[in-house]
Amino acid sequence: MSSINENPEHQPEYDSYIRKFLLCIEVCVLAKKYKSGDNGALLKIIDTCLNNNLPVPAKFTVSFHNAINAWQNGFESLDRAFGVERPNLRKAAEKRKTEMRPLVWQAAQELILNGSPIDEYLFEQVGDRLGLTYATAKKYYYSAKSYYGDKQAALMSDLDSVLEDPSLVEWGRSVLASPESIRMTQADRQRTA
């Protein structure tokens, strides 16, 4: 089976497709967390979509609007209005790992596309860019590589299994079909700096 990335002239489109797919996966994982009671996931969904110029799935705009209204009408904090608690350090470390893995993958892919070999220097550069140690950048890169893989057909077949909500399936397909190229934005770099 061939994949689009075997032809170097298609590499930018392939990378954009992979980035879109990873963002769809991220939003769907967050949607599952939100549905199971993790109200902080709503904020992360909104943040992920807005920082990547993606449309926010309609079902979450209503929830966000309701929480903002609750805050404006008397809650003393946004934490309370959204029903979120500050995580303990162990949970925060796991959350950071989950959030950083796709960013490490994308930063490494950008450097690789610019001719960098996969070596210690690459992981040092990625670590410097994202505020991670060399060892952490390397660990997250190989974790992402094994998790995401690099075959378009495998990614498409996984999409239906990850996206259980029909409205999110349609949203994910529209994001993947959009002609816009999605690359690591300046907001991504600033957020992780």
C-alpha positions in Angstrom: 0.0 0.0 0.0 1.4 3.4 -0.9 0.9 6.6 1.0 0.9 10.2 -0.1 4.1 11.0 1.8 6.2 8.7 -0.5 6.1 11.5 -3.1 8.1 14.5 -1.8 6.0 17.0 -3.8 3.0 15.9 -1.7 4.8 16.2 1.6 3.2 19.6 2.6 -0.3 18.3 1.9 0.4 15.1 3.8 1.8 17.0 6.8 -1.3 19.3 6.8 -3.6 16.2 6.6 -1.7 14.6 9.5 -2.0 17.7 11.6 -5.7 18.0 10.9 -6.2 14.4 11.7 -4.3 14.8 15.0 -6.4 17.8 15.9 -9.6 15.9 15.2 -8.4 13.1 17.4 -7.5 15.5 20.2 -10.9 17.2 20.0 -12.7 13.8 20.1 -10.7 12.6 23.1 -11.5 15.8 24.9 -15.2 15.4 23.9 -15.3 12.0 25.5 -13.7 13.5 28.7 -16.2 16.3 28.7 -19.1 13.9 28.2 -17.8 11.8 31.2 -17.8 14.8 33.4 -14.4 16.5 32.9 -15.7 20.1 32.5 -12.1 21.4 31.9 -12.1 19.5 28.6 -14.7 22.0 27.3 -12.2 24.8 27.7 -9.5 22.7 26.0 -11.8 22.0 23.0 -12.5 25.7 22.5 -8.8 26.5 22.9 -7.7 23.8 20.5 -10.2 24.9 17.8 -9.5 28.6 18.1 -5.7 28.2 18.2 -5.8 26.1 15.1 -8.4 28.1 13.1 -10.8 25.3 13.2 -14.6 25.7 13.6 -15.8 24.9 17.1 -18.2 21.9 17.0 -21.7 23.5 17.5 -22.6 21.4 20.5 -19.7 22.9 22.5 -20.5 26.5 21.7 -23.8 26.2 23.6 -22.1 24.6 26.6 -19.4 27.3 26.6 -22.0 30.1 26.3 -24.0 28.7 29.2 -20.9 28.5 31.4 -19.9 32.1 30.6 -23.4 33.3 31.4 -23.3 31.5 34.7 -20.0 33.3 35.5 -21.4 36.7 34.5 -24.5 36.1 36.6 -22.8 35.5 39.9 -20.1 32.9 40.1 -17.0 34.4 41.7 -14.6 32.4 39.4 -14.4 30.9 36.0 -13.3 27.7 37.6 -16.6 27.5 39.5 -18.7 28.6 36.5 -17.1 25.9 34.3 -17.1 23.3 37.1 -13.4 22.6 37.0 -10.9 21.9 39.7 -7.2 22.6 39.6 -5.4 19.2 39.0 -2.9 17.8 41.4 0.8 17.6 40.3 0.6 14.0 39.1 -2.4 14.6 37.0 -0.9 17.9 35.7 2.2 16.0 34.6 0.1 13.4 32.7 -2.0 16.2 31.2 1.2 18.0 30.0 2.5 14.8 28.4 -0.8 14.3 26.6 -0.8 17.9 25.4 2.9 18.0 24.4 3.2 14.8 22.5 1.5 16.1 19.3 3.4 19.4 19.6 6.7 17.5 19.8 5.7 15.4 16.8 4.8 18.5 14.7 7.9 20.4 15.7 10.1 17.5 14.9 8.4 17.0 11.5 8.9 20.6 10.6 12.6 20.3 11.3 12.9 17.0 9.5 11.1 18.5 6.4 13.8 21.2 6.5 16.5 18.6 6.3 17.4 17.8 9.9 18.2 14.2 10.5 16.6 12.3 13.4 19.4 12.6 15.9 20.3 14.1 19.3 20.5 17.6 17.8 16.9 17.3 16.5 15.6 16.5 20.0 17.7 19.3 21.5 16.1 21.8 19.0 12.6 20.4 19.7 13.2 20.5 23.4 14.5 24.1 23.2 11.6 25.2 21.1 9.0 23.7 23.5 10.7 24.1 26.8 11.5 20.4 27.3 14.7 18.5 28.0 16.4 16.5 25.2 15.3 13.2 26.9 11.7 14.3 27.3 11.5 15.5 23.7 13.0 12.2 22.4 10.6 10.2 24.6 7.5 12.1 23.4 8.6 12.0 19.8 9.0 8.2 19.7 5.7 7.8 21.7 4.0 10.0 19.1 5.6 8.1 16.2 4.4 4.8 17.5 0.9 6.2 18.3 0.3 8.2 15.1 2.2 6.1 12.6 2.5 7.5 9.1 0.1 5.7 6.8 -2.9 7.7 5.5 -5.1 4.6 5.1 -4.6 3.6 8.7 -5.5 7.1 9.8 -8.7 7.2 7.8 -9.8 3.8 9.1 -9.1 4.9 12.7 -11.2 8.1 12.3 -14.5 6.3 12.4 -13.5 4.3 15.5 -12.3 7.4 17.4 -15.2 9.6 16.5 -18.2 7.9 18.0 -20.5 10.9 18.0 -22.1 11.4 14.5 -21.9 15.2 14.7 -18.2 15.0 15.6 -17.7 12.5 12.7 -19.2 15.0 10.3 -17.1 17.8 11.9 -13.9 15.8 11.6 -14.5 14.9 8.0 -15.2 18.5 7.1 -11.9 19.5 8.8 -10.0 16.8 7.0 -11.6 17.8 3.7 -10.9 21.5 4.0 -8.4 22.9 1.6 -6.6 25.0 4.2 -3.2 23.9 5.3 -2.7 23.6 9.0 0.8 23.9 10.3 2.1 24.7 13.7 1.0 28.3 14.2 2.7 31.2 16.0 0.1 30.8 18.7 1.2 27.1 19.2 4.8 28.2 19.5 4.0 31.0 22.0 1.7 28.7 24.0 4.4 26.2 24.5 7.3 28.6 25.0 
